[in-house]
Amino acid sequence: MTLAYLNGEFKPLAEASVNVLDRGFTFGDGVYEVMPVFNRMIFRFDEHVRRLENSLQAIYMTNPYAAEQWLSILQKLVSSVEQTEQSIYLQITRGVTDRDHAISLAKNPTIFAMSRAVEKKNFAAGINAITHEDIRWQYCAIKAITLLPSVLLRHKAKEQGASEAILIRDTYVTEGAASNVFICKDNKILTPPKNNHVLPGITRDLLIEILDKHNIAYAEMPVSEAALLAADEVWLTSSTWEIVPVVQLDNKPVGSGKPGPVWHTANLLYQKFKRSYCC
């Protein structure tokens, strides 16, 4: 039986419910994490918990559990799912209060987590993407549950036959609607630096570690829209997508219109790391 965790209790997901006055419902006042599970092992658990801590701190909340408590909770959820490849969703809101903006009213957070089976998608052929103005707020480094702008951006991409929107703010690339962005030009890999407009992606940071370990040239630096459009290769990274090549951008081919050789190398190294981590 697939379980959910809600405020200290494990129960069937269908039986988990939250008060309608929860601030996550009335204000979108909360943060979340998504953790991939490979072969029943939570991938990069420490890094995800660290990002959760940072998000909570940024919205004036404290982490309700230590890392070892989270691990125990999440492992029980993983064990309740039959399939070995999963995705954990974890959400913490400020809790139930009268509908008043004052955060001082909140005494007890609402803590929810679940894990579900995922079917691995094959992105080896690449995806289509569009560019779009970055319409989101100024605190994108917080993994907040207020995701309406990203929902709308993904819908705009879908309307144009694409899977993702790559966002532009003041002529520079920030990230995708739900992904980080890498480009490759003349075998040099670039990715926008982390700031308040860029979520510190766990897969993004892992890929940088892998590139550095294997002496593959890269730089964290501002990427202009012009550089994006002129790139030989464009990749997107996320915990669920891993490393995805973009083969068409704004209805024009990226490079040869096929996944490029640098992506093939980077993806091979990533998959090798994942296998060694989760064996």
Secondary structure per residue as TSV (DSSP state, phi and psi in degrees):
chain	resnum	aa	ss	phi	psi
A	1	M	-	360.0	126.9
A	2	T	-	-71.8	128.0
A	3	L	E	-104.8	157.2
A	4	A	E	-120.4	154.7
A	5	Y	E	-111.2	127.7
A	6	L	E	-143.0	111.6
A	7	N	T	49.9	49.9
A	8	G	T	92.8	-2.3
A	9	E	E	-124.1	144.5
A	10	F	E	-99.4	131.7
A	11	K	E	-153.0	161.0
A	12	P	E	-56.5	141.1
A	13	L	G	-54.8	-39.5
A	14	A	G	-64.6	-19.0
A	15	E	G	-98.1	-1.8
A	16	A	-	-83.3	128.0
A	17	S	-	-144.3	157.5
A	18	V	-	-127.7	143.8
A	19	N	-	-56.6	137.5
A	20	V	T	-66.2	-16.2
A	21	L	T	-91.1	9.0
A	22	D	B	-61.3	135.8
A	23	R	H	-67.3	-19.0
A	24	G	H	-66.2	-33.2
A	25	F	H	-81.2	-43.5
A	26	T	H	-85.6	-27.3
A	27	F	T	-126.0	-9.6
A	28	G	-	65.7	33.4
A	29	D	-	-92.8	84.3
A	30	G	E	-179.9	177.3
A	31	V	E	-132.3	168.1
A	32	Y	E	-148.7	168.3
A	33	E	E	-140.6	149.6
A	34	V	E	-124.1	122.8
A	35	M	E	-119.9	121.1
A	36	P	E	-72.9	149.3
A	37	V	E	-124.8	120.3
A	38	F	E	-118.2	127.2
A	39	N	T	52.5	40.5
A	40	R	T	66.1	13.0
A	41	M	E	-108.3	131.6
A	42	I	E	-74.9	120.1
A	43	F	T	-82.7	123.5
A	44	R	T	57.8	46.5
A	45	F	H	-56.0	-49.1
A	46	D	H	-58.4	-41.3
A	47	E	H	-66.9	-38.6
A	48	H	H	-66.4	-41.6
A	49	V	H	-65.4	-38.2
A	50	R	H	-62.7	-41.5
A	51	R	H	-67.2	-38.0
A	52	L	H	-58.6	-45.1
A	53	E	H	-57.4	-44.2
A	54	N	H	-64.8	-41.9
A	55	S	H	-63.6	-44.8
A	56	L	H	-62.3	-44.1
A	57	Q	H	-61.1	-38.0
A	58	A	H	-67.7	-22.4
A	59	I	T	-109.3	22.2
A	60	Y	T	64.7	43.4
A	61	M	-	-128.7	159.1
A	62	T	-	-111.5	152.2
A	63	N	-	-67.6	124.9
A	64	P	S	-71.2	-18.5
A	65	Y	S	-133.5	151.2
A	66	A	-	-74.7	164.4
A	67	A	H	-58.5	-40.4
A	68	E	H	-67.8	-30.6
A	69	Q	H	-69.2	-42.7
A	70	W	H	-59.1	-43.9
A	71	L	H	-61.3	-42.1
A	72	S	H	-63.4	-44.5
A	73	I	H	-61.9	-49.2
A	74	L	H	-70.2	-35.3
A	75	Q	H	-65.1	-35.0
A	76	K	H	-66.2	-38.3
A	77	L	H	-65.3	-43.7
A	78	V	H	-59.5	-40.9
A	79	S	H	-66.0	-22.9
A	80	S	T	-80.8	-9.2
A	81	V	S	-101.8	133.1
A	82	E	S	-66.1	-42.4
A	83	Q	S	-75.9	152.2
A	84	T	S	-87.1	-24.1
A	85	E	S	-98.0	118.1
A	86	Q	E	-139.8	174.4
A	87	S	E	-137.7	122.2
A	88	I	E	-89.5	133.2
A	89	Y	E	-114.5	127.1
A	90	L	E	-127.5	130.4
A	91	Q	E	-136.5	135.4
A	92	I	E	-126.5	122.8
A	93	T	E	-110.5	170.2
A	94	R	-	-72.2	-14.3
A	95	G	-	109.7	-167.3
A	96	V	B	-94.5	125.1
A	97	T	-	-146.2	169.9
A	98	D	-	-58.6	155.9
A	99	R	S	-75.8	84.5
A	100	D	-	-138.4	138.9
A	101	H	S	-67.1	-19.9
A	102	A	-	-64.7	119.5
A	103	I	G	-75.1	-15.2
A	104	S	G	-66.7	-16.4
A	105	L	G	-70.8	-25.0
A	106	A	-	-78.8	128.4
A	107	K	-	-111.7	-39.1
A	108	N	S	-127.3	123.3
A	109	P	-	-70.8	157.1
A	110	T	E	-96.9	124.8
A	111	I	E	-118.3	119.7
A	112	F	E	-132.9	140.1
A	113	A	E	-150.7	148.8
A	114	M	E	-151.7	161.4
A	115	S	E	-130.8	141.6
A	116	R	E	-135.2	152.9
A	117	A	E	-69.1	144.0
A	118	V	-	-127.0	144.9
A	119	E	-	-98.3	120.5
A	120	K	-	-62.1	123.4
A	121	K	-	-88.8	144.5
A	122	N	-	-98.0	108.4
A	123	F	-	-103.4	17.6
A	124	A	T	-60.4	-27.6
A	125	A	T	-84.2	-8.4
A	126	G	-	89.6	170.8
A	127	I	E	-130.3	167.0
A	128	N	E	-96.8	148.6
A	129	A	E	-141.7	164.0
A	130	I	E	-122.0	164.0
A	131	T	E	-102.2	151.8
A	132	H	E	-156.8	149.4
A	133	E	E	-57.6	139.1
A	134	D	-	-76.7	104.4
A	135	I	-	-95.5	7.0
A	136	R	S	-83.9	179.6
A	137	W	-	-81.0	-171.2
A	138	Q	S	-92.5	1.7
A	139	Y	-	-123.4	51.2
A	140	C	T	-69.9	-14.4
A	141	A	T	-71.3	-15.7
A	142	I	S	-86.0	129.0
A	143	K	-	-84.7	74.0
A	144	A	B	-87.3	154.1
A	145	I	S	-78.4	-6.9
A	146	T	-	-80.3	83.9
A	147	L	-	-109.3	15.1
A	148	L	H	-55.5	-44.5
A	149	P	H	-57.3	-42.1
A	150	S	H	-67.4	-36.3
A	151	V	H	-60.6	-45.4
A	152	L	H	-66.6	-38.9
A	153	L	H	-66.1	-42.1
A	154	R	H	-62.7	-36.8
A	155	H	H	-66.8	-40.3
A	156	K	H	-61.3	-39.9
A	157	A	H	-62.5	-45.6
A	158	K	H	-60.9	-39.4
A	159	E	H	-60.5	-25.2
A	160	Q	T	-102.7	18.0
A	161	G	T	73.7	25.0
A	162	A	-	-119.4	168.4
A	163	S	S	-103.5	-20.0
A	164	E	E	-149.9	154.8
A	165	A	E	-111.4	124.3
A	166	I	E	-93.0	126.6
A	167	L	E	-98.3	140.5
A	168	I	E	-120.4	128.3
A	169	R	E	-127.9	117.8
A	170	D	T	54.1	45.5
A	171	T	T	72.3	8.1
A	172	Y	E	-121.7	147.0
A	173	V	E	-71.6	135.2
A	174	T	E	-102.3	-72.2
A	175	E	E	-163.5	-173.9
A	176	G	E	-85.9	172.0
A	177	A	T	-58.4	-32.9
A	178	A	T	-146.5	44.6
A	179	S	B	-163.7	163.6
A	180	N	E	-98.6	160.5
A	181	V	E	-119.8	135.1
A	182	F	E	-125.1	145.9
A	183	I	E	-126.8	159.7
A	184	C	E	-132.8	128.5
A	185	K	E	-137.3	123.7
A	186	D	T	53.0	43.3
A	187	N	T	67.0	10.7
A	188	K	E	-104.5	126.2
A	189	I	E	-95.4	132.6
A	190	L	E	-127.5	146.0
A	191	T	E	-145.1	141.8
A	192	P	-	-58.4	141.8
A	193	P	-	-69.9	156.5
A	194	K	-	-72.6	132.2
A	195	N	S	-155.1	-167.6
A	196	N	T	-69.3	-10.5
A	197	H	T	-99.2	-0.3
A	198	V	S	-130.2	123.4
A	199	L	-	-69.4	133.3
A	200	P	-	-73.5	85.7
A	201	G	-	-66.2	135.9
A	202	I	H	-67.6	-43.3
A	203	T	H	-68.3	-37.8
A	204	R	H	-55.4	-51.4
A	205	D	H	-66.7	-37.1
A	206	L	H	-64.2	-42.1
A	207	L	H	-61.2	-40.4
A	208	I	H	-62.6	-41.2
A	209	E	H	-58.0	-44.5
A	210	I	H	-66.1	-44.3
A	211	L	H	-60.0	-43.9
A	212	D	H	-63.9	-43.0
A	213	K	H	-61.5	-34.4
A	214	H	T	-100.2	15.7
A	215	N	T	55.5	39.9
A	216	I	-	-96.2	126.1
A	217	A	-	-63.6	129.9
A	218	Y	E	-152.3	165.1
A	219	A	E	-149.4	139.6
A	220	E	E	-94.2	106.1
A	221	M	-	-156.6	159.8
A	222	P	-	-57.0	137.2
A	223	V	-	-116.6	116.6
A	224	S	B	-76.0	159.3
A	225	E	H	-59.8	-38.5
A	226	A	H	-62.1	-40.8
A	227	A	H	-66.0	-39.5
A	228	L	H	-58.5	-48.5
A	229	L	H	-70.2	-21.4
A	230	A	T	-98.8	3.7
A	231	A	-	-67.3	148.7
A	232	D	S	-74.7	-34.6
A	233	E	E	-141.9	147.2
A	234	V	E	-131.4	132.6
A	235	W	E	-125.4	153.5
A	236	L	E	-122.4	142.5
A	237	T	E	-126.7	143.2
A	238	S	E	-162.2	166.3
A	239	S	T	-63.5	-34.2
A	240	T	T	-90.7	-32.5
A	241	W	T	-86.6	-23.4
A	242	E	E	66.6	-118.1
A	243	I	E	-119.7	114.1
A	244	V	E	-116.6	126.7
A	245	P	E	-80.1	137.8
A	246	V	E	-95.4	120.6
A	247	V	E	-104.2	-13.5
A	248	Q	E	-143.4	130.7
A	249	L	E	-130.9	122.6
A	250	D	T	53.4	42.7
A	251	N	T	66.7	18.5
A	252	K	E	-124.7	143.4
A	253	P	E	-66.4	143.6
A	254	V	S	-92.4	119.6
A	255	G	T	58.6	-123.4
A	256	S	T	-80.0	-5.1
A	257	G	S	83.4	9.5
A	258	K	S	-132.9	158.4
A	259	P	-	-53.5	132.8
A	260	G	-	-86.9	168.7
A	261	P	H	-66.3	-32.6
A	262	V	H	-69.8	-39.2
A	263	W	H	-60.9	-43.5
A	264	H	H	-57.5	-42.3
A	265	T	H	-66.2	-48.6
A	266	A	H	-62.8	-42.2
A	267	N	H	-66.8	-39.1
A	268	L	H	-60.8	-42.6
A	269	L	H	-68.2	-37.8
A	270	Y	H	-63.6	-47.8
A	271	Q	H	-63.3	-35.8
A	272	K	H	-64.4	-43.7
A	273	F	H	-61.7	-44.3
A	274	K	H	-61.2	-43.3
A	275	R	H	-63.7	-40.2
A	276	S	H	-69.5	-31.4
A	277	Y	H	-73.6	-37.0
A	278	C	H	-108.5	12.1
A	279	C	-	-76.0	360.0
